[in-house]
Amino acid sequence: MKKIIFMVTWPVVAFAWIGCFSITNEEEFPAATVTQDGDRILIVDKTGKQWDVTHAVNAYGFDPSGFQFGLGPNAIPPIIDSGMLLPGDRYYPDDWDTFLVIGTTIGGESRAYPIHVLNRHEIVDESFGDVHVAVGW
């Protein structure tokens, strides 16, 4: 029974493994800063977007330099159209490879997304026939 489960599960995992690779934007952004614009206290994130933290500072005594700036919007690209692999495809994982995945089956189609890939992307925009889903990590 364990061998049957392995043989059914493994192709799904392997099918997803390589399809989750994507090129990321390695562009460097300048360090985030805290500025004042009149009475407003602003954090300028690494993409240049401004965040007004005046209320948090004035009402609650927050130190604006203690805010976590983050990367800004669209800094972590999603995987779109993951391009799943089939047994025999180049880069299809070997039977002895071990890694964690998030898997799902919708409408009879099964997919698996390796956690080590999702750590870099966090979201996969995927289609299962006419059903569109976002797989998140």
C-alpha positions in Angstrom: 0.0 0.0 0.0 2.8 2.4 0.9 4.5 1.8 -2.5 1.2 2.6 -4.3 0.8 5.8 -2.4 4.4 6.7 -3.1 4.0 5.9 -6.8 0.8 8.1 -7.1 2.2 11.0 -5.0 5.7 11.1 -6.4 4.8 12.0 -10.0 2.7 15.0 -8.7 5.6 16.2 -6.6 8.1 15.8 -9.4 5.8 17.3 -12.0 5.8 20.5 -10.0 9.4 20.7 -9.0 11.0 22.4 -11.9 8.0 24.2 -13.1 8.3 26.5 -10.0 11.6 28.0 -11.0 11.5 31.7 -12.0 13.9 34.5 -12.5 13.8 37.1 -9.7 14.6 40.8 -9.9 17.9 41.3 -8.1 17.8 45.0 -8.4 19.1 46.8 -5.3 17.0 49.6 -3.7 18.4 52.4 -1.5 17.9 52.1 2.2 14.6 53.2 3.6 14.5 56.5 5.4 12.3 58.5 7.8 11.4 62.1 6.7 9.2 64.9 7.7 6.9 66.8 5.4 5.5 69.7 7.4 3.7 68.0 10.3 3.6 64.6 8.6 6.2 61.9 9.5 6.9 59.7 6.6 8.7 56.4 6.0 10.1 56.1 2.5 10.5 52.5 1.6 13.1 50.9 -0.6 11.0 51.5 -3.7 10.4 55.2 -3.0 6.8 54.7 -1.8 5.9 56.9 1.2 4.0 55.7 4.3 2.5 58.3 6.6 3.2 57.1 10.3 2.3 60.5 11.9 -0.7 59.1 13.9 1.3 56.1 15.2 4.1 58.4 16.4 1.9 61.1 17.9 -0.9 59.0 19.4 1.1 56.0 20.5 4.7 57.3 20.8 6.1 54.9 18.2 9.6 55.5 17.1 9.5 55.8 13.3 13.0 54.4 13.0 11.7 51.2 14.6 9.2 50.4 11.8 10.1 47.6 9.6 10.3 49.0 6.1 9.9 45.9 4.0 10.6 45.6 0.3 7.6 47.5 -1.1 4.9 46.3 -3.5 5.8 43.8 -6.2 9.2 43.1 -4.7 8.6 39.3 -4.5 7.4 38.1 -7.9 4.7 35.4 -8.0 5.1 32.3 -10.1 2.7 32.5 -13.0 1.9 29.5 -15.2 4.3 27.2 -13.4 4.9 24.7 -16.2 4.8 21.4 -14.5 7.2 18.5 -15.3 6.3 15.0 -16.2 8.4 11.8 -15.5 11.3 11.7 -18.0 11.5 15.5 -18.4 14.9 17.1 -17.8 15.2 18.2 -14.1 12.5 15.8 -13.0 13.5 14.8 -9.5 15.1 11.5 -8.8 13.2 8.9 -6.7 15.5 9.4 -3.7 15.1 13.2 -3.6 13.4 14.5 -0.5 11.8 17.9 0.0 8.6 19.4 1.4 5.8 20.5 -0.9 2.3 22.1 -0.8 0.0 20.0 -2.9 -3.5 20.3 -4.1 -6.0 18.6 -6.4 -8.8 20.5 -8.1 -11.1 19.0 -10.7 -9.0 15.8 -10.9 -5.8 17.7 -11.7 -3.0 17.4 -9.0 -0.1 19.8 -8.5 2.7 20.1 -6.0 4.9 23.1 -5.3 8.2 22.7 -3.5 8.6 24.8 -0.3 12.2 25.7 -1.2 10.8 27.4 -4.3 7.9 29.0 -2.5 10.3 30.6 0.0 11.5 32.8 -2.8 8.1 33.5 -4.4 5.4 33.0 -1.8 2.5 32.9 -4.3 1.8 30.7 -7.4 -1.0 31.9 -9.7 -2.3 28.7 -11.2 -5.1 27.5 -13.4 -6.8 24.1 -13.1 -8.9 24.1 -16.2 -11.3 27.0 -15.8 -10.6 27.4 -12.1 -8.0 30.0 -11.2 -6.3 29.8 -7.7 -3.5 31.4 -5.8 -1.4 28.9 -3.9 0.3 30.8 -1.0 3.1 30.1 1.4 
